[in-house]
Amino acid sequence: MSLGNFQIDFEKIGYFSFQHIVSLIALFLLIPLALFLTNRFFPKSINLQLKILCISAWIAEITKIIVTYYTGNFTWKTILPLYFCSMFLYSSLFAAFSKNHTLKLIGNSCLMAGTIAGFFGVFYSPALKYYPVYTYLGAHTLIYHAVMIYGGILILFDNYYKPKLKDILYSNILFMTLTVAAIIANSFLDANYMFINTPLVGAPTYIIVDIFTEYLYPVIVVLSQTLLPFLIMLGLYKLTTLKQKKREPKKVLDTDLIEQEIEQVHIEN
């Protein structure tokens, strides 16, 4: 695939292989199904689900580090949880276990914003460049990012979390903390955490370099991650709730008509 000077060899990189496409289809069927079933049969279990997801994510992350070490691919340049997607590890911890209102708000707002990162991650995950989907490391990256999507949407059910525009300030507390930590790690380890220095190979973010040059890339990517995920999800939430509110008057009107018909029947009788 090519777009001007922007070229991607998907076959070489590992994105969109047959096994990847099959996995994507399965995940995008399972995520809405899981959301429907949990909302239908366990509507009051959101906090419990977040706790389970948080603990599971941390266990899977630690296991990933151990597997990476024993396969001989361990390196401090990539192993630290200092990526945009790593926010789920911390945000789920705050959202599920914290009793502090501010920390819980940071957790919930980051979980919601992380939905966009989850979508990006299931399509473009670094692990897919090196590990087949059927290996632990390949499966881990897909399932982890799918869980990010699930968790970010889950908290919007049943008014568990009602996002507001000002909440972007809270989500950025965690994001900027990770960004500063990534910059420090990058400088000491010659790494590329948060993909601040250079874009992920094969991902569309290389277009930023083509448009704004490599010198402006770090600024653009940080600003984009700071604003876009939260604002996109907030816009989708507002749009969905607006449609729901428009349906409510119709239901009330239909109920009134039914009551009037019943009264008319009583009068005639």
C-alpha positions as CSV (number, residue, x, y, z in Angstrom):
1,M,0.0,0.0,0.0
2,S,1.3,3.5,-0.8
3,L,0.1,7.0,-0.3
4,G,2.5,9.5,-1.9
5,N,5.8,9.0,-0.1
6,F,4.0,7.0,2.6
7,Q,4.4,3.2,2.0
8,I,3.5,0.2,4.1
9,D,4.5,-3.3,3.6
10,F,1.8,-5.0,5.7
11,E,2.9,-8.5,4.8
12,K,6.4,-7.8,6.0
13,I,5.3,-6.0,9.2
14,G,2.6,-8.5,10.2
15,Y,-0.5,-6.2,10.2
16,F,-3.6,-7.4,8.5
17,S,-2.4,-11.0,7.9
18,F,-5.1,-13.6,7.5
19,Q,-4.9,-14.5,11.2
20,H,-5.0,-10.9,12.2
21,I,-8.1,-10.2,10.1
22,V,-9.8,-13.3,11.5
23,S,-8.9,-12.1,15.1
24,L,-10.3,-8.6,14.3
25,I,-13.6,-10.1,13.1
26,A,-13.9,-12.2,16.2
27,L,-13.0,-9.4,18.6
28,F,-15.5,-6.9,17.0
29,L,-18.2,-9.5,17.4
30,L,-17.3,-10.5,20.9
31,I,-17.0,-6.9,22.4
32,P,-20.5,-5.8,21.6
33,L,-21.9,-9.2,22.6
34,A,-20.1,-9.1,26.0
35,L,-21.3,-5.5,26.5
36,F,-24.9,-6.5,25.7
37,L,-24.9,-9.6,28.0
38,T,-23.3,-7.9,31.0
39,N,-25.6,-4.9,30.7
40,R,-28.6,-7.2,30.3
41,F,-27.9,-9.7,33.0
42,F,-25.4,-7.9,35.3
43,P,-26.3,-4.2,35.1
44,K,-25.0,-3.3,38.6
45,S,-21.6,-5.1,38.3
46,I,-19.6,-2.4,36.5
47,N,-17.2,-1.7,39.4
48,L,-16.7,-5.5,40.0
49,Q,-16.0,-6.0,36.3
50,L,-13.4,-3.1,36.4
51,K,-11.7,-4.8,39.4
52,I,-11.5,-8.1,37.5
53,L,-10.3,-6.4,34.3
54,C,-7.7,-4.4,36.3
55,I,-6.3,-7.5,38.1
56,S,-6.3,-9.6,35.0
57,A,-4.5,-6.9,33.0
58,W,-1.7,-6.6,35.5
59,I,-1.3,-10.4,35.7
60,A,-1.2,-10.5,31.9
61,E,1.3,-7.6,31.8
62,I,3.7,-9.3,34.3
63,T,3.3,-12.6,32.5
64,K,4.2,-10.8,29.2
65,I,7.4,-9.5,30.8
66,I,8.3,-13.0,32.0
67,V,7.6,-14.5,28.6
68,T,9.6,-11.8,26.9
69,Y,12.5,-12.5,29.2
70,Y,12.5,-16.2,28.7
71,T,12.2,-15.9,24.9
72,G,15.4,-13.8,24.9
73,N,13.6,-10.6,23.7
74,F,13.8,-8.6,26.9
75,T,15.0,-5.1,26.6
76,W,14.6,-2.0,28.7
77,K,13.9,0.0,25.6
78,T,10.5,-1.5,25.1
79,I,9.4,-3.5,28.2
80,L,8.3,-0.7,30.6
81,P,4.6,0.1,30.7
82,L,5.1,3.7,29.4
83,Y,2.9,3.8,26.3
84,F,-0.4,5.5,25.7
85,C,-2.1,2.1,25.9
86,S,-0.4,1.5,29.2
87,M,-2.8,4.0,30.7
88,F,-5.4,1.3,31.1
89,L,-3.2,-0.4,33.7
90,Y,-3.2,2.7,35.9
91,S,-6.6,4.1,35.0
92,S,-8.4,0.9,35.8
93,L,-6.6,0.8,39.1
94,F,-7.9,4.2,40.0
95,A,-11.4,3.7,38.6
96,A,-11.9,0.3,40.3
97,F,-10.2,0.6,43.6
98,S,-9.8,4.2,44.6
99,K,-12.2,5.8,47.1
100,N,-10.8,9.3,46.3
101,H,-13.2,11.3,44.1
102,T,-10.3,12.9,42.1
103,L,-8.4,9.7,41.5
104,K,-11.6,7.9,40.5
105,L,-12.4,10.7,38.0
106,I,-8.9,10.5,36.6
107,G,-9.4,6.7,36.2
108,N,-12.8,7.0,34.6
109,S,-11.9,9.8,32.2
110,C,-8.8,7.9,31.1
111,L,-10.7,4.7,30.6
112,M,-13.1,6.4,28.3
113,A,-10.3,8.1,26.3
114,G,-8.4,4.8,26.2
115,T,-11.2,3.4,24.0
116,I,-9.7,5.2,21.0
117,A,-6.2,3.8,21.9
118,G,-7.8,0.4,22.1
119,F,-9.2,0.7,18.6
120,F,-5.9,1.9,17.3
121,G,-4.0,-0.9,19.1
122,V,-6.0,-3.8,17.8
123,F,-5.1,-2.7,14.2
124,Y,-1.6,-1.5,14.8
125,S,0.2,-3.2,17.7
126,P,4.0,-3.4,17.8
127,A,3.8,-7.0,19.0
128,L,2.2,-8.1,15.7
129,K,5.4,-7.2,13.9
130,Y,7.2,-9.9,15.7
131,Y,4.8,-12.5,17.1
132,P,2.0,-14.5,15.4
133,V,-1.5,-14.0,16.8
134,Y,-1.6,-17.6,18.2
135,T,1.4,-17.0,20.5
136,Y,1.0,-15.5,24.0
137,L,2.6,-12.2,23.1
138,G,0.5,-11.9,19.9
139,A,-2.7,-12.8,21.6
140,H,-2.0,-10.7,24.6
141,T,-1.7,-7.5,22.6
142,L,-5.0,-8.1,20.8
143,I,-7.0,-9.1,23.8
144,Y,-5.5,-6.3,25.9
145,H,-6.5,-3.6,23.4
146,A,-9.9,-5.2,23.1
147,V,-10.4,-5.0,26.8
148,M,-9.5,-1.3,26.6
149,I,-12.4,-0.8,24.2
150,Y,-14.7,-2.9,26.4
151,G,-13.8,-1.1,29.6
152,G,-14.0,2.4,28.1
153,I,-17.5,1.8,26.8
154,L,-18.6,-0.2,29.9
155,I,-18.3,2.7,32.3
156,L,-20.7,4.8,30.1
157,F,-23.5,2.3,30.8
158,D,-26.1,2.9,33.5
159,N,-24.8,6.4,34.1
160,Y,-21.8,4.9,36.0
161,Y,-19.7,7.7,34.5
162,K,-21.1,10.9,33.0
163,P,-18.2,12.6,31.1
164,K,-18.0,16.4,31.0
165,L,-15.7,18.6,28.9
166,K,-13.8,19.7,32.0
167,D,-12.8,16.0,32.7
168,I,-10.2,16.3,29.9
169,L,-8.1,18.1,32.5
170,Y,-8.3,15.0,34.8
171,S,-7.5,12.6,32.0
172,N,-4.4,14.6,31.1
173,I,-3.0,14.4,34.6
174,L,-2.3,10.7,34.1
175,F,-1.4,11.2,30.4
176,M,1.1,13.9,31.1
177,T,2.6,12.0,34.0
178,L,3.2,9.0,31.6
179,T,4.5,11.4,28.9
180,V,7.1,13.0,31.3
181,A,8.1,9.5,32.5
182,A,8.5,8.3,28.8
183,I,10.6,11.3,27.9
184,I,12.9,10.6,30.8
185,A,13.1,6.9,29.9
186,N,13.7,7.8,26.3
187,S,16.6,10.0,27.1
188,F,18.4,7.5,29.4
189,L,17.6,4.3,27.5
190,D,17.6,5.7,23.9
191,A,14.1,4.3,23.7
192,N,10.9,5.4,22.0
193,Y,8.3,5.1,24.7
194,M,4.9,6.7,23.9
195,F,6.2,6.7,20.3
196,I,7.2,10.3,21.0
197,N,10.5,10.3,19.1
198,T,9.4,8.4,15.9
199,P,6.1,6.9,14.8
200,L,5.3,3.3,15.1
201,V,6.6,1.5,12.0
202,G,3.8,0.9,9.5
203,A,1.2,2.9,11.4
204,P,-0.6,5.9,9.8
205,T,1.1,8.2,12.3
206,Y,3.9,8.4,9.8
207,I,1.7,10.8,7.8
208,I,2.3,13.4,10.6
209,V,6.0,13.3,9.7
210,D,5.2,13.7,6.0
211,I,3.0,16.7,6.7
212,F,4.7,18.5,9.7
213,T,8.3,17.1,9.4
214,E,10.1,15.0,12.0
215,Y,10.9,18.0,14.1
216,L,7.3,18.9,14.8
217,Y,6.2,15.3,15.1
218,P,6.8,15.0,18.9
219,V,4.7,18.1,19.6
220,I,1.9,17.1,17.2
221,V,1.7,13.5,18.5
222,V,1.6,14.6,22.2
223,L,-1.1,17.2,21.5
224,S,-3.1,14.7,19.5
225,Q,-3.0,12.1,22.2
226,T,-3.8,14.8,24.8
227,L,-7.0,16.0,23.1
228,L,-8.4,13.8,20.4
229,P,-9.2,10.5,22.2
230,F,-11.1,12.2,25.0
231,L,-12.9,14.6,22.7
232,I,-13.9,11.9,20.2
233,M,-15.4,9.7,22.9
234,L,-17.1,12.7,24.5
235,G,-18.6,13.6,21.2
236,L,-19.9,10.1,20.6
237,Y,-21.3,10.0,24.1
238,K,-23.1,13.3,23.7
239,L,-24.5,12.2,20.3
240,T,-25.7,8.9,21.7
241,T,-27.4,10.4,24.8
242,L,-29.0,13.1,22.6
243,K,-30.6,10.4,20.4
244,Q,-31.8,8.6,23.5
245,K,-33.4,11.8,24.8
246,K,-35.2,12.4,21.5
247,R,-36.8,9.0,21.7
248,E,-38.1,9.6,25.3
249,P,-40.9,12.1,24.4
250,K,-42.2,9.8,21.8
251,K,-42.6,7.0,24.4
252,V,-44.4,9.4,26.7
253,L,-46.7,10.5,23.8
254,D,-47.5,6.9,22.9
255,T,-48.3,6.1,26.6
256,D,-50.7,9.1,26.7
257,L,-52.5,8.0,23.6
258,I,-52.9,4.5,25.0
259,E,-54.3,6.0,28.3
260,Q,-56.7,8.1,26.3
261,E,-57.9,5.1,24.3
262,I,-58.5,3.2,27.5
263,E,-60.5,6.1,29.0
264,Q,-62.6,6.3,25.8
265,V,-63.4,2.6,26.0
266,H,-64.5,3.0,29.6
267,I,-66.8,5.9,28.7
268,E,-68.4,4.0,25.8
269,N,-69.0,1.1,28.1
